């Protein structure tokens, strides 16, 4: 198993704990609410690794704005995963701090509403 780039991990953990990014689910960035992986995309965007564009959907009763990173709005782009040193686009993290830690994909942990501060701790100890 490859280890995540520690400098990028430190920036990601700090960003998740900062309170700068409101937490959302199911999209990397929707209306200014972020999945934990969307926060990593924002860090990659600031580093010039990935670009984003606003995607607007307007259908009779449904209006949505999402940021699309390298064409993806729900899945971490492979270019960001590679840059960060992640093996997959939704890495598994330890969801408990016990010796018998259970591992779950970050997308699942985020979309179940686990707060960013707890996700940051999981990333810090697991990646």
C-alpha positions in Angstrom: 0.0 0.0 0.0 1.4 3.4 -1.0 1.3 6.2 1.5 -0.4 9.4 0.7 1.8 12.5 0.1 2.2 13.8 3.7 2.4 17.5 2.8 -0.9 17.3 0.8 -2.5 15.2 3.6 -1.5 17.9 6.2 -3.1 20.6 4.0 -6.3 18.5 3.5 -6.6 17.7 7.2 -6.1 21.4 8.1 -8.7 22.5 5.5 -11.3 20.0 6.8 -10.8 21.3 10.3 -10.7 25.0 9.3 -14.5 25.5 9.0 -13.9 27.2 5.7 -15.8 24.5 3.8 -19.4 23.8 4.6 -20.0 20.1 4.4 -22.3 18.5 1.8 -22.9 15.1 0.4 -23.1 13.2 -2.9 -21.3 15.9 -4.9 -17.7 17.1 -4.7 -19.0 20.7 -4.5 -22.7 21.6 -4.8 -23.8 25.2 -4.1 -20.8 25.8 -2.0 -21.1 22.6 0.1 -18.3 20.2 -0.2 -17.7 16.4 0.1 -14.4 15.8 1.9 -13.0 14.8 -1.5 -14.3 18.1 -2.9 -12.1 19.8 -0.4 -9.1 17.9 -1.7 -10.2 19.0 -5.2 -10.1 22.6 -4.1 -6.6 22.2 -2.7 -5.6 20.6 -6.0 -7.2 23.5 -7.9 -5.2 26.0 -5.8 -2.0 24.0 -6.7 -2.9 24.2 -10.4 -3.4 20.4 -10.7 -7.0 20.4 -11.7 -9.5 22.9 -13.1 -13.1 23.3 -12.4 -16.1 24.8 -14.1 -19.6 25.6 -12.9 -22.3 23.2 -14.1 -25.8 24.6 -14.0 -28.8 22.3 -14.4 -32.2 24.0 -14.7 -35.1 21.7 -15.3 -38.7 22.9 -14.4 -38.7 22.1 -10.7 -35.0 21.2 -10.3 -32.1 23.7 -10.2 -28.6 22.7 -9.3 -25.2 24.3 -9.5 -22.2 22.1 -9.0 -18.5 22.5 -9.6 -17.1 19.9 -12.0 -13.5 19.0 -11.6 -11.9 17.6 -14.8 -15.4 16.6 -15.8 -16.3 14.9 -12.6 -18.8 16.1 -10.0 -19.3 13.0 -7.9 -16.0 11.1 -8.1 -12.5 12.3 -7.2 -10.7 12.8 -10.6 -7.8 10.3 -11.1 -5.4 13.2 -11.7 -6.1 14.5 -8.1 -5.8 11.0 -6.6 -2.5 10.5 -8.4 -1.2 13.9 -7.3 -2.1 13.2 -3.7 -0.6 9.8 -3.7 -3.9 8.0 -3.2 -4.3 4.5 -4.7 -8.0 4.9 -5.3 -10.5 7.7 -5.9 -12.3 6.9 -2.7 -9.7 5.6 -0.2 -10.7 3.5 2.8 -10.2 5.0 6.2 -10.3 3.6 9.7 -13.6 4.6 11.2 -12.7 3.7 14.7 -9.5 4.4 16.7 -9.6 0.9 18.2 -7.2 -1.9 17.4 -10.0 -3.7 15.5 -10.6 -0.7 13.3 -13.2 -1.0 10.6 -12.4 0.5 7.2 -14.9 2.4 5.1 -14.6 4.4 1.8 -14.4 8.2 2.4 -17.4 8.7 0.2 -19.5 6.5 2.4 -18.2 8.2 5.6 -18.9 11.7 4.3 -22.3 10.9 2.8 -23.5 9.4 6.1 -22.9 12.8 7.7 -19.7 12.2 9.7 -18.4 15.7 10.5 -15.3 17.0 8.7 -13.4 17.2 12.0 -13.9 13.5 12.5 -13.1 12.7 8.9 -9.9 14.7 9.2 -8.9 12.5 12.2 -9.6 9.4 10.1 -7.6 10.6 7.2 -4.7 11.6 9.5 -4.5 8.1 11.1 -5.3 6.1 8.0 -3.6 7.6 5.1 
